[in-house]
Amino acid sequence: MIEAAVSAGIAVIAAAAAVANRLHTRINSLDTRVDKVELYAAQTYLPRTDFNTAVTELREHMVRIEGKLDRFISEYPRQ
């Protein structure tokens, strides 16, 4: 009877160790994937100052285009 209990105890401990090992492997895998995503985000990140500069340049171009359209429309009135 004691031999069966010892065998069952060893089996439970081995099963718990296998589950813990598998869980540890999955956590490490997930951690590696998160690190890759963080690295990709850091490499492709656009700083706010660069974005604001690009938006300002785009607005300046749009204002110039609007001015040209306004001059064109005022020079050629509708018939």
LINGI-V790809 format. One line per field, one symbol per residue. ss: DSSP state (a for helix, b for strand, c for the rest). phi: phi as a letter, one per 20 degrees, with the letter a starting at -180 (. if undefined). psi: psi as a letter, one per 30 degrees, with the letter a starting at -180 (. if undefined). A space follows every 50 residues. Layout:
BEGIN
ss: ???
phi: ???
psi: ???
END
This chain:
BEGIN
ss: caaaaaaaaaaaaaaaaaaaaaaaaaaaaaaaaaaaaaaaaaaacccaaa aaaaaaaaaaaaaaaaaaaaaaaaacccc
phi: .ffffffffffffffffffffffffffffffffffffffffffdfdffff fffffffffffffffffffffffffdffd
psi: eeeeeeeeeeeeeeeeeeeeeeeeeeeeeeeeeeeeeeeeeeegkjleee eeeeeeeeeeeeeeeeeeeeeeeffill.
END
